[in-house]
Amino acid sequence: MPLFTAVITMQPIKIIFKRIINDFTHIKFASADIFYWSPSTSTIYYSEIKNNEDIWNLIHEISHAALDH
């Protein structure tokens, strides 16, 4: 059974971040001190995107948005 590790190394982080923002145009994104989803404003708040962990945090918040909770 093959094992896989999630690694984002294909593109620079900033390019991945811009692509995510462009792919989810129905969600608002705003800079903040921490990552969180606000259902009342349909906004994902995010801190500075500087590494893989930040991208995964952003994807986590997009999941909350997709599930509307």
N, C-alpha and C positions, 0 to 999 in steps of 0.2 A: 504494500500500500504506500503510494508516494505521500510525502509530507511537504507542505508548502508553508513558506513564511511570507507574510505580507510586507513587502518592501516597495517604497516609492522612490525609484532612482531614475526613471526614464526621462523625466523632464524636470527643469528647475521648479522649485516649490511655487514661486510667484506665477509661473505659467499655469500650473495645475490649479492654483487658487482662482485665477481669472477665468479659466475654463469652467470651473464649478459655478462661479457667479453667473456666467453666461448661459449655462445649462439649466439653471433654476430661476428663470426670470419671474416666475409667479411668487417668489419669496423675496422679501426685502432683506438686505444685509446691512449691518451698521457696525462700525468699530466701537469696541468697549474694552473694559478691563478684563472681562472673563467671557467664556463661551456660554451662551444660553439661548433658548428658544422662547419667544414671547408669543403665545397664541392670540393674545388680545390685539397685538399690532401686526401679526404675521411677519415678524422680523426675527432673523437670527443675528444675535450680537456676538461678535468675535474679537478676540485679542489679536495682537500682531501675529501674522502667519510667517513663521520663520523656519519650521522644520516639519518632519513627517508627522510627529505627534499632533501638531496643530491642524494639519490636514485631516487626520482621523477625528479630532475633536469637532471640526466643522462638519464632517460627514455624519457624526453622531447627532448633531443638532439638526441636520437636514432630515435625518430619520424621524426625529420628533415632529418636525414640520409635516412630513409625508403622512404620519399617523395621526396628525392633528391633535396632539396632546402635549 
